[in-house]
Amino acid sequence: MLASALAGFFFIRRELGRTVLSILRVASREASGDITDRLREASEDEIGRISATIQTITTKLQERSGDGGRGRDRLNDGISRVAHAAQTARSVEQLYDLLVQGAIECVDGRVGYIVDVDEAAGDFVTCAAAGEEVDVARNWRVALGEGLPGRCARERRPVLLNGGAASGTGIAPALANPPQSTLAVPVLVGETLSGVIIVHDRRSGGQFTEDDASALGGYATLAGVALGPWGSRDRLEQSLDDTLAGLMAAIEARDPYARGHSGRVARYCEEMARALRLDEDTTRTLRRAALVHDIGKLGLPEVLLRKETRFTPEELELVRTHSTAGETLLRSIPALSSLAPLVRHHHERCDGSGYPDGLKGDSIPIPTHVLIVANAYDIMTSDRSYRKAMSLNEALETLRTKAGIWYDRRAVHALLGLDRSVLNAPNGGVAAATSNVRGRGTASISVRD
C-alpha cells in the first residue's frame, strides 16, 4: 500500500503536473495564432497529444463564439488567464482563487465565486470568491441538488438568469445589493463536476447576454482542464497521508506508552504552523514529519520500547539513535526525503544540549523548532512507565521556563496560544482523516482521537 501511494504521488507531481502546465503554456502563447505546425512537430510525444486535445477544444469554442472579434478576444483572454493560474498556483485553493478572479474579469462581473461539494455536510459550499461583498459570498451554502448550483450541476450547461429570477434563496447569497443578472457555469473534470462558477451583475451596467454565457462556459471548460491534475494529486496525497498515519499506528502499537502520540504531535504542529503563518507547503511537510518522526523506532527492540523502568545510559544511547535511523529511512524514499531533516533534528535544543548534532538557536529552522516543542509538550502530558503525565498547566509552565533555553520562544508562544480544546487532546489512539471540503482555510488532513 505504501509503495503504491508513493509511486503514484511521485508520478503525479513530476510527470502529470509538468505535462499539463506545458500544454497550457503552449495554449496561452499561441491563442491568437495557428498552432497546427507546432502540434505536428510534437505529435509523437504526450505533450503533443494532449495539446492537440486542448487545441480541438479551443477551436470548437472559437467556432461557437462566432465571427465577432469580441467573443474570440475574450476566449483567447480566458485561455491566457487559465494558463497563468495553472502556472502560478501552488495549491488547489490558490488555483480556485485565481480562476474565480479570471471569471469575473472575463464577463466584467461585480462579484463571483466557485461553489463545490461538501460531502460531509451534504451542501454546496463556496471555496473561492472575488469582487464585491466577498465575505458574504464566502459564507454561502446551498443543499446539494437545490438552487442555482443544483440546476447547473444537473443540466451541465451555462444558466443565465435576468431580472427577478437572478436573485433569491438558492440563487445568490444575501448580498446588500440583490443581483439583477446572474450567470452560472459548471466546471467539469472529465465527467466529474469539480465546481460551479457563479457571477452576478455586470460592473459597467446592463445584463449578461448569451454571448457572456458562451464566453464563461468556454472559460469553465478550460478551467476544468487546469483542475484535472490537482484532483488526481489531492487523491494521491490523501492516500499518502492515510498510509503514513496507518504506518505510525502500527509502529505505536509496539509501544503502549506512545499510542496516539504522533497524531497528536501532528495536530499541534498544524495549529502552531497556522499561528506562525507558515505557508501551506511548509505546513504540509511539517505535519507529515510529525506523523513519522518516530519511524526510526522500527529498528529498536520491542522489549526496550515496553520497558517499565528508566533506561540505563547504554539503553538511552540506543534509543537516541531512532532520529538518525528515521532520517536514513526517509532519505531512501524520494517522495518523503523532504521530511528527513525534520525527523533527524526533532530532539535538538536551542542551547545545544539536544541530539544528534547539538544544534543551537538559529541553526535550527523554525519548522523544526515547532516539531521540537510539539513533541516535548505531548511527552510531558503523556504517562510513562516511570512517571505520571504532567497536568496541562504544569507542562505549559515548563515550556515558559525553558523558552529561549531549550525551546524556541516563537514556537513556545505559538503552542501557548492554542485553544485549550486542542491542548487537552486525550491520550487515545489516533487516526488520520482527510477533509472533503476544498474551501478556503481547509487543511488537507486533520487528526482526531
C-alpha positions as a printed Julia matrix, in Angstrom:
449×3 Matrix{Float64}:
   0.0    0.0     0.0
   2.78   2.4     0.97
   4.78   1.64   -2.18
   1.71   2.19   -4.41
   0.84   5.51   -2.77
   4.42   6.77   -3.01
   4.78   5.72   -6.64
   1.53   7.42   -7.63
   2.33  10.55   -5.63
   5.77  10.84   -7.22
   4.41  10.29  -10.74
   1.63  12.85  -10.44
   3.94  15.57   -9.1
   6.73  15.03  -11.6
   5.01  13.94  -14.79
   1.31  14.79  -15.0
   1.71  18.22  -13.42
   4.6   19.08  -15.77
   2.67  17.84  -18.79
  -0.47  19.88  -18.16
   1.45  23.06  -17.33
   3.45  22.66  -20.54
   0.41  22.35  -22.78
  -1.3   25.29  -21.06
   1.79  27.42  -21.7
   1.57  26.42  -25.38
  -2.14  27.28  -25.48
  -1.54  30.65  -23.83
   1.34  31.59  -26.13
  -0.41  30.57  -29.32
  -4.03  31.51  -28.5
  -4.2   34.23  -31.15
  -2.5   32.21  -33.91
  -2.36  28.87  -35.67
  -0.51  26.16  -33.7
  -1.0   23.39  -36.28
   2.69  23.25  -37.21
   3.77  23.2   -33.57
   1.36  20.36  -32.8
   2.57  18.38  -35.82
   6.17  18.6   -34.6
   5.16  17.36  -31.15
   2.71  14.7   -32.34
   4.87  11.82  -31.18
   5.05  12.75  -27.5
   2.49  13.07  -24.7
   2.5   16.87  -24.63
   1.71  16.95  -28.35
  -1.22  14.59  -27.95
  -2.73  16.46  -25.02
  -2.05  19.83  -26.7
  -4.0   18.59  -29.71
  -6.94  17.93  -27.4
  -6.7   21.45  -25.97
  -6.48  22.92  -29.46
  -9.56  20.95  -30.51
 -11.47  22.28  -27.5
 -10.26  25.82  -28.21
 -11.21  25.59  -31.91
 -14.7   24.39  -31.06
 -15.13  27.16  -28.51
 -13.92  29.73  -31.03
 -16.39  28.44  -33.63
 -19.17  28.67  -31.05
 -18.18  32.24  -30.28
 -19.0   33.19  -33.88
 -17.23  35.61  -36.2
 -17.41  38.54  -33.79
 -13.98  39.73  -32.69
 -15.14  40.42  -29.12
 -16.12  36.81  -28.41
 -12.86  35.43  -29.81
 -10.78  38.0   -27.95
 -12.49  37.11  -24.68
 -11.92  33.4   -25.31
  -8.24  33.96  -26.04
  -8.01  36.12  -22.93
  -9.63  33.31  -20.97
  -7.03  30.82  -22.23
  -4.28  33.14  -21.07
  -5.88  33.54  -17.64
  -6.29  29.79  -17.14
  -2.7   29.2   -18.23
  -1.45  31.88  -15.83
  -3.47  30.37  -12.98
  -2.15  26.86  -13.63
   1.45  28.06  -13.88
   1.46  30.2   -10.72
  -0.84  28.3    -8.31
   0.95  26.32   -5.6
  -2.2   24.71   -4.2
  -5.69  23.85   -5.39
  -7.06  26.59   -3.11
  -4.85  29.21   -4.79
  -5.83  27.87   -8.2
  -9.52  28.33   -7.33
  -8.81  31.91   -6.2
  -7.08  32.74   -9.5
  -9.77  31.05  -11.58
 -12.64  32.94   -9.94
 -10.79  36.25  -10.39
 -10.35  35.44  -14.07
 -14.02  34.51  -14.37
 -15.36  37.87  -13.17
 -12.9   39.7   -15.42
 -13.96  37.53  -18.36
 -17.54  38.88  -18.2
 -16.92  42.13  -16.28
 -18.78  40.8   -13.23
 -19.38  42.61   -9.92
 -18.89  39.57   -7.69
 -18.08  35.95   -8.45
 -17.43  32.73   -6.59
 -16.94  29.0    -7.09
 -19.02  26.52   -5.11
 -18.0   22.91   -4.6
 -19.43  19.88   -2.81
 -19.04  19.42    0.94
 -19.85  15.71    1.05
 -19.81  15.5     4.84
 -22.43  18.25    5.26
 -24.41  17.47    2.1
 -24.11  21.05    0.82
 -22.65  23.14   -1.93
 -20.17  25.48   -0.23
 -18.17  28.44   -1.54
 -14.48  27.56   -1.92
 -13.27  30.84   -3.53
 -14.71  34.31   -4.13
 -13.64  37.64   -5.65
 -15.08  41.09   -6.32
 -17.53  42.98   -4.12
 -19.02  41.57   -0.89
 -16.69  38.57   -0.95
 -17.21  37.88    2.77
 -20.91  37.3     2.17
 -20.2   35.11   -0.85
 -17.63  33.01    1.03
 -20.16  32.04    3.69
 -22.82  30.87    1.25
 -24.17  27.32    1.44
 -26.92  25.54   -0.52
 -28.19  22.0    -0.03
 -26.98  19.54   -2.68
 -29.27  19.45   -5.68
 -31.0   22.68   -4.68
 -30.95  26.22   -6.04
 -28.84  27.54   -8.89
 -25.81  25.28   -8.23
 -28.06  22.22   -8.25
 -29.71  23.23  -11.52
 -26.35  23.95  -13.16
 -24.98  20.62  -11.94
 -27.97  18.72  -13.34
 -28.1   20.46  -16.72
 -24.29  20.55  -17.23
 -24.55  23.78  -19.21
 -24.45  27.57  -18.55
 -27.52  29.04  -16.85
 -28.41  32.71  -17.45
 -30.95  34.5   -15.23
 -32.03  38.13  -15.55
 -34.43  40.36  -13.67
 -36.27  38.99  -10.62
 -35.1   35.43  -11.37
 -31.45  36.46  -10.86
 -31.62  36.6    -7.05
 -33.36  34.93   -4.15
 -32.95  31.88   -1.94
 -30.73  29.29   -3.57
 -29.81  31.69   -6.39
 -27.46  34.12   -4.67
 -26.12  34.85   -1.17
 -27.71  37.67    0.86
 -25.82  40.47   -0.93
 -26.51  44.05    0.12
 -27.43  44.79   -3.49
 -29.53  41.86   -4.78
 -28.27  40.86   -8.23
 -30.24  41.73  -11.33
 -28.27  39.46  -13.64
 -26.66  36.1   -12.8
 -24.53  33.59  -14.71
 -23.68  30.05  -13.55
 -21.5   27.57  -15.42
 -20.35  24.05  -14.42
 -16.65  23.23  -14.15
 -16.18  19.63  -15.29
 -13.09  17.47  -14.97
 -13.96  14.74  -17.46
 -17.46  13.73  -16.42
 -16.97  14.79  -12.81
 -18.36  18.07  -11.5
 -15.49  19.99   -9.89
 -17.47  23.12   -9.07
 -19.89  25.75  -10.32
 -18.74  29.27  -11.22
 -21.36  31.92  -10.39
 -21.04  35.6   -11.36
 -23.5   38.42  -10.55
 -24.12  41.72  -12.37
 -22.01  43.48  -14.96
 -19.91  46.24  -13.37
 -20.36  48.51  -16.38
 -24.16  48.15  -16.21
 -26.69  46.19  -18.18
 -27.44  42.49  -18.07
 -25.46  39.44  -19.08
 -26.21  38.04  -22.54
 -26.0   34.66  -24.23
 -22.59  35.73  -25.56
 -21.44  36.23  -21.94
 -22.78  32.78  -21.05
 -20.91  31.26  -24.0
 -17.66  33.05  -23.08
 -17.86  31.99  -19.42
 -18.79  28.46  -20.44
 -15.67  28.25  -22.6
 -13.59  29.61  -19.75
 -15.03  26.96  -17.4
 -14.16  24.2   -19.9
 -10.51  25.22  -19.87
 -10.59  25.7   -16.08
 -11.66  22.06  -15.81
  -8.56  21.04  -17.79
  -6.36  23.01  -15.38
  -8.06  21.48  -12.32
  -7.74  17.9   -13.53
  -4.22  17.14  -12.27
  -4.95  18.78   -8.9
  -7.83  16.38   -8.29
  -5.59  13.39   -9.0
  -2.8   14.81   -6.86
  -5.18  15.54   -3.99
  -6.41  11.95   -4.02
  -2.88  10.58   -4.08
  -1.67  12.96   -1.38
  -4.61  11.93    0.79
  -3.68   8.3     0.16
  -0.11   9.09    1.2
  -1.27  10.86    4.38
  -3.59   7.99    5.28
  -0.87   5.44    4.62
   1.64   7.32    6.8
  -0.91   7.56    9.62
  -1.66   3.84    9.35
   2.05   3.04    9.37
   2.62   5.07   12.52
  -0.37   3.45   14.23
   1.24   0.07   13.56
   4.58   1.29   14.96
   2.95   2.8    18.04
   1.15  -0.49   18.7
   4.57  -1.85   19.75
   4.85   0.82   22.46
   1.93   1.01   24.93
   3.08   4.45   26.13
   3.24   6.02   22.66
  -0.2    5.28   21.25
  -1.7    8.37   19.65
   1.5   10.34   20.21
   2.35  11.01   16.54
  -1.2   12.01   15.65
  -1.4   14.5    18.5
   2.01  15.97   17.65
   0.87  16.33   14.01
  -2.23  18.22   15.14
  -0.24  20.55   17.41
   2.24  21.22   14.6
  -0.51  22.06   12.13
  -2.2   24.5    14.51
   1.13  26.09   15.51
   2.11  26.48   11.85
  -1.11  28.37   11.2
  -0.44  30.64   14.18
   3.04  31.35   12.82
   1.63  31.93    9.31
   3.84  29.3     7.71
   2.99  28.64    4.06
   0.89  25.67    3.03
   3.74  23.57    1.63
   5.77  24.01    4.82
   2.75  23.16    6.95
   2.06  20.01    4.95
   5.7   18.91    5.23
   5.72  19.66    8.96
   2.51  17.7     9.57
   3.84  14.69    7.69
   7.17  14.84    9.5
   5.26  14.85   12.8
   3.37  11.72   11.74
   6.6    9.83   11.04
   9.07  11.49   13.44
   9.45   8.26   15.44
   9.67   5.93   12.44
  13.28   5.15   13.4
  11.94   3.17   16.37
  11.21   0.36   13.9
  14.81  -0.69   14.43
  14.64  -0.77   18.23
  13.98  -4.0    20.17
  10.37  -4.23   21.28
  11.47  -5.18   24.79
  13.19  -1.81   25.04
  10.07   0.08   23.93
   7.98  -1.77   26.53
  10.44  -1.39   29.39
   8.67  -0.11   32.53
  11.7    1.35   34.33
  14.11   4.1    33.4
  16.66   3.36   30.69
  20.26   2.65   31.59
  22.84   5.0    29.95
  23.55   2.32   27.33
  19.86   1.8    26.59
  19.28   5.55   26.38
  22.1    5.88   23.86
  20.47   3.17   21.73
  17.02   4.79   21.94
  18.51   8.09   20.78
  19.6    6.51   17.51
  15.97   6.49   16.36
  16.21  10.06   15.0
  19.15   9.3    12.67
  17.67   5.91   11.75
  14.45   7.64   10.77
  16.34  10.16    8.66
  18.18   7.38    6.82
  14.94   5.54    6.07
  13.14   8.65    4.79
  16.03   9.75    2.57
  15.74   6.43    0.75
  12.17   7.33   -0.35
  12.17  10.26   -2.85
   8.62  11.37   -2.04
   9.47  11.58    1.69
  13.06  12.81    1.57
  11.99  16.38    2.44
  10.86  15.07    5.85
  14.28  13.66    6.73
  15.92  16.82    8.23
  12.92  17.45   10.5
  12.97  13.86   11.72
  16.73  13.92   12.34
  16.59  17.06   14.48
  13.34  16.7    16.44
  15.28  16.28   19.72
  17.66  19.24   19.33
  17.6   22.13   21.84
  18.29  25.85   21.48
  21.23  25.74   23.89
  22.94  22.89   22.02
  22.2   20.23   24.63
  20.0   18.17   22.31
  20.87  15.34   19.92
  22.09  14.07   17.5
  24.07  17.12   16.32
  23.87  19.57   19.23
  22.47  22.34   17.0
  21.87  25.75   18.57
  19.39  28.61   18.14
  19.0   29.89   14.58
  20.86  26.92   13.11
  17.59  25.06   13.74
  14.88  26.04   11.16
  11.57  27.33   12.55
   9.54  24.29   11.31
  11.93  22.03   13.25
  11.5   24.24   16.34
   7.74  23.75   16.01
   8.12  19.96   15.88
  10.53  20.02   18.86
   8.08  21.97   21.04
   5.01  19.98   19.97
   6.81  16.7    20.62
   8.1   17.86   24.01
   4.64  19.05   25.09
   2.99  15.74   24.22
   5.71  13.76   26.02
   5.2   15.93   29.12
   1.44  15.4    29.12
   1.57  11.63   28.46
   2.01   8.85   31.01
   5.31   6.99   31.06
   6.25   3.8    32.91
   8.46   5.74   35.33
   6.18   8.77   35.88
   2.64  10.07   35.53
   1.74  12.74   32.98
   2.09  16.41   33.91
  -1.06  18.49   34.06
  -1.68  20.9    31.21
  -0.71  23.9    33.37
   2.47  22.2    34.6
   3.55  21.42   31.05
   2.84  24.94   29.83
   4.78  26.41   32.75
   7.74  24.15   31.93
   7.69  25.39   28.34
   7.57  29.01   29.53
  10.5   28.42   31.89
  12.62  26.73   29.21
  11.69  29.16   26.37
  14.89  30.63   24.99
  16.96  27.9    26.7
  15.78  24.54   25.4
  12.89  25.71   23.22
  12.44  28.46   20.64
  10.41  31.39   22.02
   8.34  31.73   18.83
   7.35  28.07   18.82
   6.53  28.12   22.54
   4.39  31.23   22.08
   2.53  29.55   19.19
   1.73  26.5    21.33
   0.71  28.59   24.35
  -1.78  30.38   22.1
  -3.59  27.22   21.02
  -7.13  26.63   22.17
  -7.39  24.5    25.33
  -9.62  22.03   23.48
  -6.64  21.27   21.21
  -4.11  21.09   24.05
  -6.38  18.8    26.1
  -6.37  16.05   23.46
  -6.85  12.69   25.26
  -4.14  10.03   25.11
  -6.12   7.64   22.94
  -5.49   6.04   19.58
  -5.26   8.45   16.66
  -6.42   8.07   13.1
  -5.79  10.48   10.23
  -8.71  11.75    8.23
  -8.89  13.93    5.15
 -11.43  16.7     4.83
 -13.77  16.54    1.87
 -14.09  20.31    1.72
 -11.74  22.22   -0.53
 -12.86  25.64    0.67
 -10.58  28.39    1.96
  -8.64  27.54    5.09
  -9.45  23.82    4.97
  -6.49  21.63    5.91
  -5.74  18.67    3.68
  -5.83  16.33    6.68
  -6.98  16.56   10.24
  -6.13  14.26   13.14
  -8.74  13.04   15.59
  -8.75  10.67   18.55
